[in-house]
Amino acid sequence: MKAAIVAGALALAAVSAWAQTPVGLWKTIDDDGKTAKSLVRITDAGGVLSGRIEKIFDPAKQDSKCDKCTDDRKDQPVLGMVILRNMKQDPDDRSVWAGGEILDPNNGKTYRARIKPIEGGKELQMRGYLGPFYRTQVWQRVE
C-alpha cells in the first residue's frame, strides 16, 4: 500500500512539473485574443528552448515566406521556421524563460522574449519586447 501511495505521489509530481514547462505544442492566438494563428512546438536542447511553426491555420498563408526577415530566415518558408530561439530558464524566477528572441514573420522583426506557463501550464504567456515596449499574447497548450 505504501508503494502505491509513493508511486502515485511521484506520478502527480511528474505531471505537475510537465505542466509548468513551456516544452510542448502550443496554439498561438492573435493579439485579439480569439483568432488561432498557428501551432508552435517548443523543444528543449540542453536547457535552451526553441520553437518551430508546425502548422499555419490560414490556408492563404500556407506557402508564405519571410520576405521581410533580415537574418538567416530571409525568404525562407514560414511553415517549419524556428521563430523562438535561445530561451533559458531564469535562475531567479524558475517559472520564467527569457534571454532569447521571438520573430514575428509578418513584419520580419525580432523581439527580446519572455515566456511563462500560466493557468497550471495550460496556457503560455508570450511577451515580446522592443526597448521598454512589449506585446503579450497568451498561447494555449495543445499537448
N, CA, C and O atoms as CSV, one atom per row, in Angstrom:
chain,resi,resn,atom,element,x,y,z
A,1,MET,N,N,0.817,-1.185,0.000
A,1,MET,CA,C,0.000,0.000,0.000
A,1,MET,C,C,0.874,1.267,0.000
A,1,MET,O,O,0.587,2.227,-0.715
A,2,LYS,N,N,1.953,1.253,0.819
A,2,LYS,CA,C,2.863,2.389,0.857
A,2,LYS,C,C,3.467,2.662,-0.511
A,2,LYS,O,O,3.580,3.812,-0.934
A,3,ALA,N,N,3.854,1.592,-1.198
A,3,ALA,CA,C,4.482,1.732,-2.521
A,3,ALA,C,C,3.515,2.376,-3.506
A,3,ALA,O,O,3.934,3.192,-4.326
A,4,ALA,N,N,2.250,2.035,-3.446
A,4,ALA,CA,C,1.248,2.611,-4.349
A,4,ALA,C,C,1.067,4.096,-4.075
A,4,ALA,O,O,0.912,4.885,-5.008
A,5,ILE,N,N,1.087,4.482,-2.805
A,5,ILE,CA,C,0.930,5.893,-2.452
A,5,ILE,C,C,2.141,6.687,-2.931
A,5,ILE,O,O,1.992,7.772,-3.493
A,6,VAL,N,N,3.342,6.145,-2.709
A,6,VAL,CA,C,4.564,6.818,-3.149
A,6,VAL,C,C,4.581,6.931,-4.676
A,6,VAL,O,O,4.922,7.982,-5.218
A,7,ALA,N,N,4.215,5.855,-5.364
A,7,ALA,CA,C,4.188,5.871,-6.833
A,7,ALA,C,C,3.187,6.906,-7.335
A,7,ALA,O,O,3.468,7.628,-8.292
A,8,GLY,N,N,2.037,6.981,-6.705
A,8,GLY,CA,C,1.023,7.961,-7.093
A,8,GLY,C,C,1.510,9.382,-6.871
A,8,GLY,O,O,1.283,10.253,-7.711
A,9,ALA,N,N,2.173,9.625,-5.755
A,9,ALA,CA,C,2.700,10.961,-5.460
A,9,ALA,C,C,3.771,11.356,-6.468
A,9,ALA,O,O,3.806,12.501,-6.917
A,10,LEU,N,N,4.646,10.417,-6.827
A,10,LEU,CA,C,5.681,10.697,-7.823
A,10,LEU,C,C,5.072,10.990,-9.187
A,10,LEU,O,O,5.521,11.898,-9.886
A,11,ALA,N,N,4.053,10.226,-9.567
A,11,ALA,CA,C,3.390,10.442,-10.854
A,11,ALA,C,C,2.730,11.821,-10.879
A,11,ALA,O,O,2.807,12.531,-11.882
A,12,LEU,N,N,2.089,12.195,-9.787
A,12,LEU,CA,C,1.455,13.502,-9.705
A,12,LEU,C,C,2.490,14.617,-9.782
A,12,LEU,O,O,2.256,15.632,-10.438
A,13,ALA,N,N,3.612,14.444,-9.131
A,13,ALA,CA,C,4.690,15.443,-9.182
A,13,ALA,C,C,5.232,15.567,-10.598
A,13,ALA,O,O,5.519,16.674,-11.054
A,14,ALA,N,N,5.376,14.449,-11.300
A,14,ALA,CA,C,5.880,14.472,-12.680
A,14,ALA,C,C,4.915,15.212,-13.592
A,14,ALA,O,O,5.342,16.016,-14.420
A,15,VAL,N,N,3.611,14.951,-13.451
A,15,VAL,CA,C,2.608,15.632,-14.266
A,15,VAL,C,C,2.619,17.123,-13.957
A,15,VAL,O,O,2.536,17.948,-14.867
A,16,SER,N,N,2.721,17.470,-12.675
A,16,SER,CA,C,2.750,18.870,-12.271
A,16,SER,C,C,3.975,19.583,-12.853
A,16,SER,O,O,3.858,20.711,-13.333
A,17,ALA,N,N,5.134,18.946,-12.816
A,17,ALA,CA,C,6.356,19.539,-13.362
A,17,ALA,C,C,6.224,19.720,-14.869
A,17,ALA,O,O,6.643,20.746,-15.405
A,18,TRP,N,N,5.645,18.734,-15.561
A,18,TRP,CA,C,5.473,18.832,-17.012
A,18,TRP,C,C,4.568,20.003,-17.351
A,18,TRP,O,O,4.821,20.732,-18.310
A,19,ALA,N,N,3.506,20.184,-16.559
A,19,ALA,CA,C,2.546,21.247,-16.845
A,19,ALA,C,C,3.173,22.627,-16.689
A,19,ALA,O,O,2.678,23.593,-17.270
A,20,GLN,N,N,4.246,22.740,-15.920
A,20,GLN,CA,C,4.863,24.029,-15.669
A,20,GLN,C,C,6.023,24.324,-16.616
A,20,GLN,O,O,6.728,25.316,-16.432
A,21,THR,N,N,6.228,23.498,-17.601
A,21,THR,CA,C,7.297,23.735,-18.568
A,21,THR,C,C,6.692,24.219,-19.887
A,21,THR,O,O,5.595,23.797,-20.253
A,22,PRO,N,N,7.387,25.088,-20.595
A,22,PRO,CA,C,6.894,25.529,-21.899
A,22,PRO,C,C,7.075,24.487,-23.006
A,22,PRO,O,O,6.562,24.665,-24.111
A,23,VAL,N,N,7.798,23.409,-22.720
A,23,VAL,CA,C,8.036,22.387,-23.740
A,23,VAL,C,C,6.707,21.737,-24.112
A,23,VAL,O,O,5.949,21.306,-23.243
A,24,GLY,N,N,6.436,21.671,-25.415
A,24,GLY,CA,C,5.202,21.063,-25.903
A,24,GLY,C,C,4.691,21.786,-27.137
A,24,GLY,O,O,5.390,22.602,-27.738
A,25,LEU,N,N,3.458,21.468,-27.499
A,25,LEU,CA,C,2.822,22.051,-28.681
A,25,LEU,C,C,1.819,23.098,-28.235
A,25,LEU,O,O,0.980,22.839,-27.372
A,26,TRP,N,N,1.906,24.290,-28.830
A,26,TRP,CA,C,1.090,25.432,-28.432
A,26,TRP,C,C,0.333,26.017,-29.612
A,26,TRP,O,O,0.874,26.136,-30.711
A,27,LYS,N,N,-0.921,26.380,-29.376
A,27,LYS,CA,C,-1.727,27.090,-30.363
A,27,LYS,C,C,-1.514,28.578,-30.105
A,27,LYS,O,O,-1.829,29.083,-29.028
A,28,THR,N,N,-0.977,29.270,-31.103
A,28,THR,CA,C,-0.753,30.704,-30.957
A,28,THR,C,C,-2.059,31.432,-31.234
A,28,THR,O,O,-2.804,31.090,-32.153
A,29,ILE,N,N,-2.313,32.436,-30.423
A,29,ILE,CA,C,-3.541,33.211,-30.542
A,29,ILE,C,C,-3.147,34.648,-30.865
A,29,ILE,O,O,-2.246,35.207,-30.238
A,30,ASP,N,N,-3.824,35.242,-31.846
A,30,ASP,CA,C,-3.528,36.613,-32.256
A,30,ASP,C,C,-3.789,37.587,-31.106
A,30,ASP,O,O,-4.391,37.228,-30.095
A,31,ASP,N,N,-3.331,38.807,-31.280
A,31,ASP,CA,C,-3.483,39.829,-30.246
A,31,ASP,C,C,-4.946,40.098,-29.892
A,31,ASP,O,O,-5.230,40.621,-28.815
A,32,ASP,N,N,-5.876,39.749,-30.778
A,32,ASP,CA,C,-7.289,39.964,-30.473
A,32,ASP,C,C,-7.792,38.994,-29.401
A,32,ASP,O,O,-8.898,39.152,-28.883
A,33,GLY,N,N,-6.972,37.991,-29.071
A,33,GLY,CA,C,-7.330,37.037,-28.024
A,33,GLY,C,C,-8.269,35.930,-28.466
A,33,GLY,O,O,-8.658,35.094,-27.651
A,34,LYS,N,N,-8.647,35.908,-29.756
A,34,LYS,CA,C,-9.616,34.930,-30.230
A,34,LYS,C,C,-9.139,34.110,-31.421
A,34,LYS,O,O,-9.481,32.933,-31.536
A,35,THR,N,N,-8.362,34.708,-32.299
A,35,THR,CA,C,-8.025,34.086,-33.572
A,35,THR,C,C,-6.792,33.183,-33.455
A,35,THR,O,O,-5.696,33.651,-33.146
A,36,ALA,N,N,-6.986,31.880,-33.707
A,36,ALA,CA,C,-5.860,30.938,-33.717
A,36,ALA,C,C,-5.063,31.156,-34.996
A,36,ALA,O,O,-5.627,31.193,-36.090
A,37,LYS,N,N,-3.739,31.302,-34.852
A,37,LYS,CA,C,-2.882,31.597,-35.993
A,37,LYS,C,C,-2.077,30.389,-36.459
A,37,LYS,O,O,-2.009,30.100,-37.653
A,38,SER,N,N,-1.458,29.672,-35.486
A,38,SER,CA,C,-0.552,28.582,-35.850
A,38,SER,C,C,-0.364,27.644,-34.676
A,38,SER,O,O,-0.859,27.880,-33.574
A,39,LEU,N,N,0.370,26.566,-34.944
A,39,LEU,CA,C,0.837,25.669,-33.894
A,39,LEU,C,C,2.350,25.780,-33.850
A,39,LEU,O,O,3.020,25.680,-34.878
A,40,VAL,N,N,2.886,25.989,-32.648
A,40,VAL,CA,C,4.331,26.104,-32.447
A,40,VAL,C,C,4.759,25.032,-31.452
A,40,VAL,O,O,4.195,24.919,-30.364
A,41,ARG,N,N,5.758,24.249,-31.838
A,41,ARG,CA,C,6.309,23.242,-30.937
A,41,ARG,C,C,7.566,23.799,-30.289
A,41,ARG,O,O,8.526,24.165,-30.967
A,42,ILE,N,N,7.539,23.856,-28.957
A,42,ILE,CA,C,8.703,24.306,-28.188
A,42,ILE,C,C,9.450,23.073,-27.700
A,42,ILE,O,O,8.870,22.171,-27.096
A,43,THR,N,N,10.752,23.057,-27.977
A,43,THR,CA,C,11.601,21.932,-27.587
A,43,THR,C,C,12.753,22.422,-26.723
A,43,THR,O,O,13.092,23.605,-26.711
A,44,ASP,N,N,13.345,21.475,-26.001
A,44,ASP,CA,C,14.451,21.767,-25.088
A,44,ASP,C,C,15.685,21.022,-25.577
A,44,ASP,O,O,15.646,19.804,-25.752
A,45,ALA,N,N,16.773,21.739,-25.796
A,45,ALA,CA,C,18.057,21.139,-26.171
A,45,ALA,C,C,19.092,21.609,-25.155
A,45,ALA,O,O,19.652,22.698,-25.287
A,46,GLY,N,N,19.340,20.788,-24.147
A,46,GLY,CA,C,20.339,21.122,-23.140
A,46,GLY,C,C,19.989,22.343,-22.306
A,46,GLY,O,O,20.876,23.106,-21.925
A,47,GLY,N,N,18.706,22.538,-22.017
A,47,GLY,CA,C,18.288,23.676,-21.204
A,47,GLY,C,C,18.002,24.936,-21.996
A,47,GLY,O,O,17.651,25.962,-21.414
A,48,VAL,N,N,18.146,24.880,-23.311
A,48,VAL,CA,C,17.859,26.024,-24.179
A,48,VAL,C,C,16.622,25.674,-25.014
A,48,VAL,O,O,16.603,24.667,-25.722
A,49,LEU,N,N,15.592,26.521,-24.919
A,49,LEU,CA,C,14.341,26.268,-25.623
A,49,LEU,C,C,14.305,26.978,-26.965
A,49,LEU,O,O,14.844,28.073,-27.130
A,50,SER,N,N,13.650,26.319,-27.925
A,50,SER,CA,C,13.380,26.946,-29.212
A,50,SER,C,C,11.986,26.519,-29.646
A,50,SER,O,O,11.451,25.519,-29.166
A,51,GLY,N,N,11.407,27.286,-30.559
A,51,GLY,CA,C,10.056,26.999,-31.024
A,51,GLY,C,C,9.957,27.091,-32.531
A,51,GLY,O,O,10.424,28.050,-33.144
A,52,ARG,N,N,9.333,26.066,-33.125
A,52,ARG,CA,C,9.209,25.961,-34.580
A,52,ARG,C,C,7.732,25.914,-34.968
A,52,ARG,O,O,6.936,25.246,-34.307
A,53,ILE,N,N,7.368,26.616,-36.031
A,53,ILE,CA,C,5.988,26.605,-36.526
A,53,ILE,C,C,5.721,25.265,-37.204
A,53,ILE,O,O,6.394,24.904,-38.169
A,54,GLU,N,N,4.723,24.523,-36.687
A,54,GLU,CA,C,4.359,23.227,-37.261
A,54,GLU,C,C,3.126,23.295,-38.154
A,54,GLU,O,O,2.957,22.467,-39.049
A,55,LYS,N,N,2.261,24.286,-37.910
A,55,LYS,CA,C,1.044,24.390,-38.706
A,55,LYS,C,C,0.611,25.842,-38.754
A,55,LYS,O,O,0.726,26.569,-37.768
A,56,ILE,N,N,0.110,26.261,-39.914
A,56,ILE,CA,C,-0.473,27.585,-40.096
A,56,ILE,C,C,-1.943,27.366,-40.418
A,56,ILE,O,O,-2.268,26.614,-41.337
A,57,PHE,N,N,-2.833,28.009,-39.679
A,57,PHE,CA,C,-4.261,27.766,-39.853
A,57,PHE,C,C,-4.856,28.460,-41.072
A,57,PHE,O,O,-5.801,27.941,-41.664
A,58,ASP,N,N,-4.335,29.609,-41.461
A,58,ASP,CA,C,-4.866,30.348,-42.608
A,58,ASP,C,C,-4.370,29.700,-43.904
A,58,ASP,O,O,-3.176,29.747,-44.199
A,59,PRO,N,N,-5.290,29.088,-44.689
A,59,PRO,CA,C,-4.859,28.412,-45.925
A,59,PRO,C,C,-4.134,29.344,-46.896
A,59,PRO,O,O,-3.282,28.892,-47.661
A,60,ALA,N,N,-4.455,30.625,-46.875
A,60,ALA,CA,C,-3.821,31.580,-47.789
A,60,ALA,C,C,-2.356,31.824,-47.434
A,60,ALA,O,O,-1.598,32.336,-48.257
A,61,LYS,N,N,-1.948,31.460,-46.206
A,61,LYS,CA,C,-0.572,31.709,-45.766
A,61,LYS,C,C,0.269,30.440,-45.696
A,61,LYS,O,O,1.399,30.481,-45.208
A,62,GLN,N,N,-0.253,29.328,-46.167
A,62,GLN,CA,C,0.451,28.046,-46.089
A,62,GLN,C,C,1.826,28.076,-46.756
A,62,GLN,O,O,2.774,27.467,-46.260
A,63,ASP,N,N,1.932,28.779,-47.867
A,63,ASP,CA,C,3.189,28.807,-48.621
A,63,ASP,C,C,3.949,30.120,-48.450
A,63,ASP,O,O,4.840,30.430,-49.242
A,64,SER,N,N,3.601,30.894,-47.419
A,64,SER,CA,C,4.246,32.200,-47.251
A,64,SER,C,C,5.715,32.059,-46.870
A,64,SER,O,O,6.136,31.083,-46.249
A,65,LYS,N,N,6.469,33.066,-47.266
A,65,LYS,CA,C,7.895,33.127,-46.956
A,65,LYS,C,C,8.149,34.393,-46.158
A,65,LYS,O,O,7.392,35.360,-46.244
A,66,CYS,N,N,9.205,34.374,-45.396
A,66,CYS,CA,C,9.544,35.536,-44.567
A,66,CYS,C,C,10.357,36.521,-45.405
A,66,CYS,O,O,11.573,36.633,-45.247
A,67,ASP,N,N,9.674,37.227,-46.289
A,67,ASP,CA,C,10.363,38.155,-47.183
A,67,ASP,C,C,10.845,39.419,-46.467
A,67,ASP,O,O,11.702,40.133,-46.985
A,68,LYS,N,N,10.301,39.698,-45.282
A,68,LYS,CA,C,10.726,40.877,-44.531
A,68,LYS,C,C,11.799,40.561,-43.498
A,68,LYS,O,O,12.306,41.468,-42.838
A,69,CYS,N,N,12.150,39.296,-43.351
A,69,CYS,CA,C,13.207,38.917,-42.408
A,69,CYS,C,C,14.544,39.476,-42.899
A,69,CYS,O,O,14.761,39.635,-44.101
A,70,THR,N,N,15.427,39.769,-41.956
A,70,THR,CA,C,16.730,40.311,-42.332
A,70,THR,C,C,17.881,39.400,-41.917
A,70,THR,O,O,19.043,39.730,-42.153
A,71,ASP,N,N,17.571,38.250,-41.299
A,71,ASP,CA,C,18.621,37.330,-40.857
A,71,ASP,C,C,18.625,36.073,-41.741
A,71,ASP,O,O,18.196,36.123,-42.894
A,72,ASP,N,N,19.098,34.977,-41.213
A,72,ASP,CA,C,19.200,33.735,-41.981
A,72,ASP,C,C,17.843,33.174,-42.395
A,72,ASP,O,O,17.792,32.227,-43.179
A,73,ARG,N,N,16.755,33.726,-41.895
A,73,ARG,CA,C,15.407,33.250,-42.253
A,73,ARG,C,C,14.824,34.003,-43.449
A,73,ARG,O,O,13.709,33.709,-43.881
A,74,LYS,N,N,15.568,34.969,-43.985
A,74,LYS,CA,C,15.101,35.758,-45.135
A,74,LYS,C,C,14.691,34.846,-46.284
A,74,LYS,O,O,15.450,33.975,-46.706
A,75,ASP,N,N,13.478,35.062,-46.781
A,75,ASP,CA,C,12.905,34.334,-47.918
A,75,ASP,C,C,12.723,32.836,-47.668
A,75,ASP,O,O,12.540,32.068,-48.613
A,76,GLN,N,N,12.774,32.416,-46.397
A,76,GLN,CA,C,12.545,31.013,-46.052
A,76,GLN,C,C,11.055,30.799,-45.791
A,76,GLN,O,O,10.359,31.735,-45.398
A,77,PRO,N,N,10.554,29.574,-46.003
A,77,PRO,CA,C,9.140,29.285,-45.706
A,77,PRO,C,C,8.844,29.499,-44.214
A,77,PRO,O,O,9.627,29.101,-43.352
A,78,VAL,N,N,7.714,30.127,-43.932
A,78,VAL,CA,C,7.317,30.353,-42.541
A,78,VAL,C,C,6.949,29.018,-41.891
A,78,VAL,O,O,7.277,28.786,-40.727
A,79,LEU,N,N,6.279,28.150,-42.624
A,79,LEU,CA,C,5.945,26.825,-42.112
A,79,LEU,C,C,7.244,26.040,-41.909
A,79,LEU,O,O,8.001,25.822,-42.856
A,80,GLY,N,N,7.491,25.624,-40.681
A,80,GLY,CA,C,8.726,24.923,-40.346
A,80,GLY,C,C,9.810,25.831,-39.798
A,80,GLY,O,O,10.869,25.356,-39.388
A,81,MET,N,N,9.557,27.131,-39.786
A,81,MET,CA,C,10.558,28.103,-39.338
A,81,MET,C,C,10.676,28.126,-37.809
A,81,MET,O,O,9.681,28.019,-37.092
A,82,VAL,N,N,11.910,28.267,-37.334
A,82,VAL,CA,C,12.167,28.475,-35.907
A,82,VAL,C,C,11.951,29.958,-35.623
A,82,VAL,O,O,12.690,30.810,-36.116
A,83,ILE,N,N,10.919,30.256,-34.814
A,83,ILE,CA,C,10.616,31.659,-34.503
A,83,ILE,C,C,11.003,32.037,-33.084
A,83,ILE,O,O,11.066,33.220,-32.751
A,84,LEU,N,N,11.264,31.037,-32.244
A,84,LEU,CA,C,11.654,31.275,-30.858
A,84,LEU,C,C,13.031,30.659,-30.665
A,84,LEU,O,O,13.221,29.471,-30.922
A,85,ARG,N,N,14.000,31.465,-30.209
A,85,ARG,CA,C,15.383,30.989,-30.085
A,85,ARG,C,C,15.994,31.367,-28.742
A,85,ARG,O,O,15.685,32.409,-28.164
A,86,ASN,N,N,16.879,30.480,-28.260
A,86,ASN,CA,C,17.793,30.762,-27.147
A,86,ASN,C,C,17.126,31.144,-25.828
A,86,ASN,O,O,17.650,31.977,-25.090
A,87,MET,N,N,15.987,30.549,-25.528
A,87,MET,CA,C,15.297,30.831,-24.277
A,87,MET,C,C,15.879,29.962,-23.161
A,87,MET,O,O,16.025,28.750,-23.316
A,88,LYS,N,N,16.208,30.597,-22.036
A,88,LYS,CA,C,16.776,29.867,-20.894
A,88,LYS,C,C,15.984,30.200,-19.640
A,88,LYS,O,O,15.455,31.301,-19.486
A,89,GLN,N,N,15.917,29.222,-18.755
A,89,GLN,CA,C,15.190,29.423,-17.511
A,89,GLN,C,C,15.883,30.485,-16.664
A,89,GLN,O,O,17.102,30.460,-16.497
A,90,ASP,N,N,15.104,31.405,-16.139
A,90,ASP,CA,C,15.620,32.480,-15.299
A,90,ASP,C,C,16.041,31.889,-13.949
A,90,ASP,O,O,15.210,31.292,-13.265
A,91,PRO,N,N,17.303,32.040,-13.549
A,91,PRO,CA,C,17.749,31.453,-12.282
A,91,PRO,C,C,17.074,32.086,-11.060
A,91,PRO,O,O,16.990,31.454,-10.007
A,92,ASP,N,N,16.596,33.318,-11.191
A,92,ASP,CA,C,15.945,33.997,-10.069
A,92,ASP,C,C,14.448,33.701,-9.989
A,92,ASP,O,O,13.853,33.792,-8.916
A,93,ASP,N,N,13.844,33.351,-11.115
A,93,ASP,CA,C,12.415,33.020,-11.154
A,93,ASP,C,C,12.250,31.815,-12.067
A,93,ASP,O,O,12.142,31.970,-13.283
A,94,ARG,N,N,12.230,30.622,-11.496
A,94,ARG,CA,C,12.226,29.363,-12.253
A,94,ARG,C,C,10.948,29.156,-13.070
A,94,ARG,O,O,10.863,28.197,-13.836
A,95,SER,N,N,9.956,30.036,-12.920
A,95,SER,CA,C,8.726,29.910,-13.698
A,95,SER,C,C,8.810,30.672,-15.017
A,95,SER,O,O,7.862,30.665,-15.802
A,96,VAL,N,N,9.950,31.332,-15.263
A,96,VAL,CA,C,10.112,32.188,-16.438
A,96,VAL,C,C,11.307,31.728,-17.274
A,96,VAL,O,O,12.335,31.317,-16.735
A,97,TRP,N,N,11.155,31.802,-18.602
A,97,TRP,CA,C,12.262,31.572,-19.537
A,97,TRP,C,C,12.449,32.874,-20.309
A,97,TRP,O,O,11.480,33.469,-20.781
A,98,ALA,N,N,13.699,33.312,-20.433
A,98,ALA,CA,C,13.986,34.606,-21.072
A,98,ALA,C,C,15.369,34.558,-21.712
A,98,ALA,O,O,15.995,33.501,-21.793
A,99,GLY,N,N,15.836,35.727,-22.168
A,99,GLY,CA,C,17.178,35.835,-22.730
A,99,GLY,C,C,17.259,35.512,-24.206
A,99,GLY,O,O,18.314,35.673,-24.820
A,100,GLY,N,N,16.164,35.060,-24.779
A,100,GLY,CA,C,16.172,34.724,-26.198
A,100,GLY,C,C,15.385,35.739,-27.000
A,100,GLY,O,O,15.203,36.886,-26.591
A,101,GLU,N,N,14.923,35.284,-28.157
A,101,GLU,CA,C,14.193,36.180,-29.046
A,101,GLU,C,C,13.050,35.445,-29.728
A,101,GLU,O,O,13.054,34.222,-29.870
A,102,ILE,N,N,12.070,36.242,-30.143
A,102,ILE,CA,C,10.971,35.717,-30.947
A,102,ILE,C,C,10.880,36.556,-32.219
A,102,ILE,O,O,11.066,37.773,-32.205
A,103,LEU,N,N,10.590,35.869,-33.307
A,103,LEU,CA,C,10.437,36.514,-34.613
A,103,LEU,C,C,8.963,36.638,-34.943
A,103,LEU,O,O,8.200,35.690,-34.758
A,104,ASP,N,N,8.559,37.796,-35.428
A,104,ASP,CA,C,7.229,37.967,-35.995
A,104,ASP,C,C,7.402,37.858,-37.505
A,104,ASP,O,O,7.871,38.805,-38.136
A,105,PRO,N,N,7.030,36.708,-38.105
A,105,PRO,CA,C,7.257,36.530,-39.542
A,105,PRO,C,C,6.436,37.489,-40.412
A,105,PRO,O,O,6.738,37.659,-41.594
A,106,ASN,N,N,5.407,38.113,-39.840
A,106,ASN,CA,C,4.599,39.054,-40.623
A,106,ASN,C,C,5.358,40.343,-40.926
A,106,ASN,O,O,5.175,40.940,-41.987
A,107,ASN,N,N,6.214,40.774,-39.989
A,107,ASN,CA,C,6.951,42.014,-40.239
A,107,ASN,C,C,8.468,41.798,-40.291
A,107,ASN,O,O,9.219,42.732,-40.570
A,108,GLY,N,N,8.917,40.566,-40.023
A,108,GLY,CA,C,10.335,40.238,-40.100
A,108,GLY,C,C,11.155,40.720,-38.917
A,108,GLY,O,O,12.378,40.584,-38.922
A,109,LYS,N,N,10.508,41.281,-37.903
A,109,LYS,CA,C,11.236,41.827,-36.759
A,109,LYS,C,C,11.411,40.774,-35.663
A,109,LYS,O,O,10.556,39.915,-35.451
A,110,THR,N,N,12.551,40.873,-34.977
A,110,THR,CA,C,12.779,40.021,-33.823
A,110,THR,C,C,12.685,40.877,-32.565
A,110,THR,O,O,13.036,42.057,-32.557
A,111,TYR,N,N,12.201,40.244,-31.509
A,111,TYR,CA,C,11.991,40.917,-30.239
A,111,TYR,C,C,12.604,40.088,-29.126
A,111,TYR,O,O,12.619,38.859,-29.201
A,112,ARG,N,N,13.113,40.753,-28.087
A,112,ARG,CA,C,13.522,40.012,-26.892
A,112,ARG,C,C,12.271,39.314,-26.374
A,112,ARG,O,O,11.175,39.869,-26.447
A,113,ALA,N,N,12.428,38.111,-25.857
A,113,ALA,CA,C,11.253,37.334,-25.475
A,113,ALA,C,C,11.315,36.884,-24.025
A,113,ALA,O,O,12.384,36.727,-23.435
A,114,ARG,N,N,10.137,36.688,-23.485
A,114,ARG,CA,C,9.950,36.138,-22.139
A,114,ARG,C,C,8.726,35.247,-22.202
A,114,ARG,O,O,7.675,35.670,-22.683
A,115,ILE,N,N,8.848,34.018,-21.721
A,115,ILE,CA,C,7.705,33.113,-21.704
A,115,ILE,C,C,7.499,32.573,-20.298
A,115,ILE,O,O,8.442,32.367,-19.535
A,116,LYS,N,N,6.223,32.352,-19.987
A,116,LYS,CA,C,5.882,31.877,-18.649
A,116,LYS,C,C,4.614,31.037,-18.733
A,116,LYS,O,O,3.571,31.537,-19.156
A,117,PRO,N,N,4.689,29.753,-18.330
A,117,PRO,CA,C,3.457,28.947,-18.255
A,117,PRO,C,C,2.545,29.534,-17.173
A,117,PRO,O,O,3.001,29.903,-16.090
A,118,ILE,N,N,1.256,29.611,-17.488
A,118,ILE,CA,C,0.264,30.112,-16.537
A,118,ILE,C,C,-0.920,29.157,-16.523
A,118,ILE,O,O,-0.993,28.233,-17.334
A,119,GLU,N,N,-1.825,29.378,-15.620
A,119,GLU,CA,C,-3.020,28.537,-15.503
A,119,GLU,C,C,-2.650,27.065,-15.355
A,119,GLU,O,O,-3.253,26.197,-15.986
A,120,GLY,N,N,-1.654,26.796,-14.514
A,120,GLY,CA,C,-1.233,25.414,-14.275
A,120,GLY,C,C,-0.579,24.767,-15.480
A,120,GLY,O,O,-0.554,23.541,-15.589
A,121,GLY,N,N,-0.045,25.581,-16.392
A,121,GLY,CA,C,0.632,25.057,-17.578
A,121,GLY,C,C,-0.284,24.869,-18.775
A,121,GLY,O,O,0.162,24.400,-19.822
A,122,LYS,N,N,-1.558,25.226,-18.643
A,122,LYS,CA,C,-2.499,25.100,-19.760
A,122,LYS,C,C,-2.328,26.224,-20.773
A,122,LYS,O,O,-2.712,26.093,-21.935
A,123,GLU,N,N,-1.743,27.334,-20.316
A,123,GLU,CA,C,-1.520,28.477,-21.189
A,123,GLU,C,C,-0.080,28.962,-21.039
A,123,GLU,O,O,0.598,28.675,-20.053
A,124,LEU,N,N,0.354,29.696,-22.040
A,124,LEU,CA,C,1.710,30.227,-22.042
A,124,LEU,C,C,1.628,31.722,-22.315
A,124,LEU,O,O,1.089,32.153,-23.334
A,125,GLN,N,N,2.167,32.497,-21.397
A,125,GLN,CA,C,2.237,33.936,-21.608
A,125,GLN,C,C,3.499,34.215,-22.418
A,125,GLN,O,O,4.614,33.992,-21.948
A,126,MET,N,N,3.310,34.699,-23.629
A,126,MET,CA,C,4.406,35.010,-24.542
A,126,MET,C,C,4.514,36.528,-24.625
A,126,MET,O,O,3.574,37.205,-25.042
A,127,ARG,N,N,5.663,37.053,-24.226
A,127,ARG,CA,C,5.850,38.500,-24.245
A,127,ARG,C,C,7.070,38.831,-25.089
A,127,ARG,O,O,8.153,38.291,-24.867
A,128,GLY,N,N,6.889,39.720,-26.057
A,128,GLY,CA,C,7.977,40.201,-26.894
A,128,GLY,C,C,8.263,41.655,-26.573
A,128,GLY,O,O,7.342,42.464,-26.459
A,129,TYR,N,N,9.552,41.992,-26.424
A,129,TYR,CA,C,9.965,43.342,-26.027
A,129,TYR,C,C,10.746,44.026,-27.141
A,129,TYR,O,O,11.554,43.401,-27.828
A,130,LEU,N,N,10.492,45.306,-27.306
A,130,LEU,CA,C,11.294,46.166,-28.153
A,130,LEU,C,C,11.577,47.409,-27.319
A,130,LEU,O,O,10.727,48.289,-27.185
A,131,GLY,N,N,12.792,47.465,-26.758
A,131,GLY,CA,C,13.102,48.532,-25.808
A,131,GLY,C,C,12.199,48.395,-24.598
A,131,GLY,O,O,12.023,47.295,-24.075
A,132,PRO,N,N,11.618,49.517,-24.144
A,132,PRO,CA,C,10.749,49.446,-22.967
A,132,PRO,C,C,9.320,48.981,-23.298
A,132,PRO,O,O,8.508,48.765,-22.399
A,133,PHE,N,N,9.029,48.833,-24.579
A,133,PHE,CA,C,7.680,48.471,-25.011
A,133,PHE,C,C,7.565,46.960,-25.175
A,133,PHE,O,O,8.544,46.289,-25.503
A,134,TYR,N,N,6.378,46.435,-24.949
A,134,TYR,CA,C,6.179,44.998,-25.117
A,134,TYR,C,C,4.765,44.703,-25.598
A,134,TYR,O,O,3.855,45.527,-25.502
A,135,ARG,N,N,4.625,43.489,-26.120
A,135,ARG,CA,C,3.352,42.968,-26.592
A,135,ARG,C,C,3.210,41.574,-25.994
A,135,ARG,O,O,4.163,40.796,-26.003
A,136,THR,N,N,2.048,41.259,-25.483
A,136,THR,CA,C,1.830,39.969,-24.838
A,136,THR,C,C,0.710,39.214,-25.543
A,136,THR,O,O,-0.331,39.782,-25.877
A,137,GLN,N,N,0.943,37.935,-25.761
A,137,GLN,CA,C,-0.084,37.027,-26.250
A,137,GLN,C,C,-0.180,35.872,-25.267
A,137,GLN,O,O,0.777,35.575,-24.552
A,138,VAL,N,N,-1.334,35.224,-25.232
A,138,VAL,CA,C,-1.497,34.019,-24.430
A,138,VAL,C,C,-1.768,32.870,-25.393
A,138,VAL,O,O,-2.758,32.864,-26.124
A,139,TRP,N,N,-0.858,31.897,-25.371
A,139,TRP,CA,C,-0.980,30.712,-26.211
A,139,TRP,C,C,-1.624,29.595,-25.406
A,139,TRP,O,O,-1.552,29.591,-24.177
A,140,GLN,N,N,-2.255,28.644,-26.095
A,140,GLN,CA,C,-2.939,27.534,-25.434
A,140,GLN,C,C,-2.222,26.236,-25.709
A,140,GLN,O,O,-1.840,25.945,-26.843
A,141,ARG,N,N,-2.041,25.444,-24.635
A,141,ARG,CA,C,-1.353,24.146,-24.782
A,141,ARG,C,C,-2.244,23.178,-25.576
A,141,ARG,O,O,-3.430,23.029,-25.281
A,142,VAL,N,N,-1.662,22.536,-26.570
A,142,VAL,CA,C,-2.327,21.505,-27.346
A,142,VAL,C,C,-1.907,20.133,-26.817
A,142,VAL,O,O,-2.736,19.236,-26.665
A,143,GLU,N,N,-0.611,19.981,-26.540
A,143,GLU,CA,C,-0.077,18.738,-25.952
A,143,GLU,C,C,1.148,19.023,-25.145
A,143,GLU,O,O,1.738,18.105,-24.574
